[in-house]
């Protein structure tokens, strides 16, 4: 199973947001995501404060939401 962290930020333009996904996030010994809510909040704060990313709709102004997306796949022998 693969896991990625998806974060969304509000931008200067009302109603618009910027999305950022990070693949292959840290896992524990059982293969489950090993990242805390506090770590995600801190990361998002740093991204906003340091103006690390540029968006077509302006600077990132606030945290909108974040989630861990888990996906699995099954291969078929054909």
C-alpha positions in Angstrom: 0.0 0.0 0.0 1.3 3.4 -0.8 0.6 6.6 1.2 0.8 10.3 0.3 0.2 13.5 2.2 -2.0 16.0 0.4 -2.1 19.5 1.7 -4.3 22.4 0.5 -3.6 26.1 1.2 -5.8 29.1 0.7 -4.3 31.7 -1.6 -4.7 35.5 -2.0 -7.5 35.1 -4.5 -10.8 34.5 -2.7 -12.1 30.9 -3.1 -8.9 29.6 -4.7 -6.5 27.2 -3.2 -3.1 25.5 -3.9 -2.6 21.8 -3.6 0.6 20.0 -2.7 1.1 16.2 -2.5 4.1 14.4 -1.1 4.5 10.7 -2.1 6.2 8.0 0.0 5.8 9.6 3.4 7.4 8.1 6.4 6.0 4.7 7.5 6.2 2.7 10.8 7.3 -0.9 11.1 3.8 -2.0 10.1 3.8 0.0 6.9 1.3 2.6 8.2 1.9 6.3 7.9 4.1 7.6 10.7 3.4 11.4 10.7 1.4 13.4 13.3 -1.1 16.1 12.9 1.2 18.5 14.7 4.0 17.7 12.2 1.7 18.4 9.3 0.5 21.7 10.8 4.1 22.7 11.4 5.2 21.8 7.9 2.3 23.8 6.4 3.1 26.8 8.6 6.7 26.8 7.4 5.6 26.5 3.7 3.4 29.6 4.2 5.9 31.6 6.2 8.9 31.0 3.9 6.8 31.5 0.7 8.4 28.3 -0.7 5.8 27.8 -3.5 4.4 30.3 -6.0 0.8 30.0 -7.1 -1.0 31.5 -10.1 -3.6 32.8 -7.7 -1.2 34.5 -5.3 0.7 33.8 -2.2 -0.3 31.0 0.1 -2.2 32.7 3.0 -3.6 30.0 5.2 -4.0 26.2 5.8 -7.1 24.8 4.2 -6.9 21.1 5.0 -4.6 18.1 4.9 -5.1 14.4 4.6 -3.2 11.1 4.1 -4.4 9.3 1.0 -3.7 5.5 1.0 -3.9 3.5 -2.2 -3.4 -0.1 -3.0 -3.2 -2.0 -6.2 -3.6 -5.6 -7.3 -1.9 -6.9 -10.4 -3.4 -9.5 -12.6 -1.4 -12.0 -14.5 -2.6 -12.0 -18.1 
